[in-house]
C-alpha cells in the first residue's frame, strides 16, 4: 500500500494485472457462451441445465411456501439481438454460425419452466423487434449490459406481462 500510494510503476503493474484478469474472465465467458449456444451440447452444459432446473424448483417451492408464484424472465445475450455483435463475436472466437443454435438458452429455459410448472417470459423477441423498428441500441457499447433504453423496455415489457397475467391488477386499474 505504501508503494502503491507513492509509485506510478506500482500503479501500472496493478492495472496490468487487473487487465490481464479481465481478459482471462472475458475468454472464459466466451467459452461458456459458445458451449451454451453450440449445436452439440457438451456434457458439462447438460449438468449445468440439470442444476438450473433444481434451482428453479427450489425457488418455485420457496415462493409457494410464502404464497407467491414464480415467473422467470429470460434475458437475451446481446449477440442474440444484434447481427453485427454476433458477427464480431463469431470472428473473434473463430466460430462458424452454422455451429450455433442461437435460441438454445431460451428453449432450454422454457422446457425447464414447463417441466417445473414455472412461467417463463422471454424478452428476446421484443428486444429484436425494438432494435429492428427503432435502430437504437438497448445495450451499453461494447458491453452485454442494458443501457437506460434497454432497462425502460424490459421494465415496460415485464409490467405489461404481469398485468396481462393478472399478477399486477393495481397497475391495470391505474391505466398503465
C-alpha positions in Angstrom: 0.0 0.0 0.0 2.9 2.3 0.8 4.4 1.8 -2.6 1.0 1.9 -4.4 0.3 5.3 -2.9 3.7 6.7 -3.9 4.8 4.9 -7.1 3.4 5.2 -10.6 5.2 2.0 -11.5 3.3 0.1 -8.8 0.0 1.5 -10.1 0.9 0.4 -13.7 1.7 -3.1 -12.5 -1.6 -3.3 -10.6 -3.5 -2.1 -13.7 -1.7 -4.6 -15.9 -2.5 -7.5 -13.5 -6.2 -6.3 -13.3 -6.4 -6.0 -17.1 -4.9 -9.5 -17.6 -7.5 -10.9 -15.1 -10.3 -9.2 -17.0 -9.0 -10.6 -20.3 -9.0 -14.1 -18.8 -12.5 -13.7 -17.4 -13.7 -12.5 -20.9 -12.1 -15.5 -22.6 -13.8 -17.8 -20.1 -17.1 -16.1 -20.7 -16.7 -16.5 -24.5 -16.0 -20.3 -24.0 -19.1 -20.6 -21.8 -21.3 -18.7 -24.3 -20.0 -20.9 -27.1 -20.9 -24.0 -25.1 -24.3 -22.6 -24.3 -25.1 -22.0 -28.0 -23.4 -24.9 -29.6 -25.4 -27.4 -31.6 -23.5 -30.2 -30.0 -24.1 -29.5 -26.3 -21.1 -30.6 -24.1 -21.8 -32.9 -21.2 -20.9 -30.2 -18.7 -23.6 -28.0 -20.1 -26.2 -30.8 -19.6 -25.2 -30.9 -15.9 -25.5 -27.2 -15.7 -29.0 -27.3 -17.1 -29.9 -30.0 -14.5 -28.6 -27.8 -11.7 -30.5 -24.9 -13.1 -33.7 -26.9 -13.1 -33.1 -27.9 -9.5 -32.6 -24.2 -8.6 -35.8 -23.2 -10.4 -37.7 -25.9 -8.5 -36.2 -24.7 -5.2 -37.2 -21.1 -6.0 -40.7 -22.2 -7.0 -41.1 -24.2 -3.8 -39.9 -21.4 -1.6 -42.2 -19.0 -3.3 -45.1 -21.4 -2.9 -44.3 -21.7 0.8 -44.9 -17.9 1.2 -47.9 -17.9 -1.2 -46.1 -16.5 -4.2 -45.9 -17.7 -7.8 -42.6 -17.8 -9.7 -42.0 -16.5 -13.1 -38.6 -16.5 -14.8 -37.6 -13.7 -17.1 -35.3 -14.8 -20.0 -32.7 -12.1 -20.7 -31.2 -12.3 -24.2 -27.5 -12.1 -24.9 -26.5 -9.0 -26.9 -25.2 -11.3 -29.7 -28.7 -12.7 -30.0 -30.1 -9.3 -30.6 -27.7 -7.6 -32.9 -26.3 -9.1 -36.1 -23.1 -7.0 -36.0 -22.4 -8.1 -32.5 -22.9 -11.7 -33.4 -20.6 -11.3 -36.5 -17.8 -9.7 -34.4 -18.2 -12.4 -31.7 -18.0 -15.2 -34.3 -14.9 -13.7 -35.9 -13.2 -13.1 -32.6 -13.8 -16.7 -31.5 -13.2 -18.4 -34.8 -16.7 -19.9 -34.8 -19.0 -20.6 -37.8 -22.6 -19.5 -37.3 -23.8 -22.9 -38.5 -22.3 -24.5 -35.3 -24.7 -22.5 -33.2 -28.3 -22.7 -32.1 -28.8 -19.1 -31.1 -32.1 -19.6 -29.2 -31.0 -22.7 -27.3 -30.8 -21.0 -23.9 -34.4 -19.7 -24.2 -35.6 -23.1 -25.5 -33.9 -24.9 -22.6 -35.3 -22.4 -20.0 -38.8 -22.7 -21.5 -38.5 -26.5 -21.2 -37.3 -26.2 -17.6 -40.2 -23.9 -16.9 -42.7 -26.3 -18.4 -41.2 -29.3 -16.5 -41.1 -27.3 -13.3 -44.6 -25.7 -13.7 -42.9 -22.3 -13.7 -43.9 -19.5 -16.1 -41.2 -18.0 -18.3 -41.2 -14.7 -20.1 -38.7 -14.3 -22.9 -37.5 -10.8 -23.8 -35.6 -11.8 -26.9 -38.4 -11.3 -29.5 -39.3 -7.9 -28.2 -35.7 -6.8 -27.9 -35.1 -7.9 -31.5 -38.2 -6.1 -32.7 -37.3 -2.9 -30.9 -33.8 -2.8 -32.4 -35.2 -3.6 -35.9 -38.0 -1.0 -35.6 -36.1 1.8 -33.8 -32.5 1.1 -34.8 -31.4 2.1 -31.3 -29.2 0.0 -29.1 -30.5 -1.4 -25.9 -27.1 -2.3 -24.5 -24.0 -0.3 -23.4 -21.4 0.0 -26.2 -19.0 -3.0 -26.1 -20.9 -4.5 -23.1 -23.6 -7.0 -22.6 -25.4 -4.9 -20.0 -28.5 -2.9 -20.8 -28.4 0.9 -21.2 -31.2 3.1 -19.9 -33.3 2.4 -23.0 -32.9 -1.4 -22.5 -34.0 -1.1 -18.9 -37.0 1.0 -19.8 -38.1 -1.5 -22.5 -37.6 -4.5 -20.1 -39.5 -2.8 -17.3 -42.4 -1.9 -19.6 -42.5 -5.5 -21.1 -42.4 -7.1 -17.7 -45.1 -4.8 -16.3 -47.3 -5.4 -19.3 -46.8 -9.1 -19.0 -47.6 -9.1 -15.2 -50.7 -7.1 -15.9 -51.8 -9.5 -18.7 -51.3 -12.4 -16.4 -53.4 -10.6 -13.7 -50.5 -10.5 -11.3 -50.4 -6.7 -11.1 -54.0 -5.7 -11.2 -53.4 -2.4 -9.4 -51.4 -1.1 -12.4 -54.0 -2.1 -14.9 -56.7 -0.2 -13.0 -54.4 2.9 -12.9 -54.3 3.0 -16.7 -50.7 1.6 -17.1 
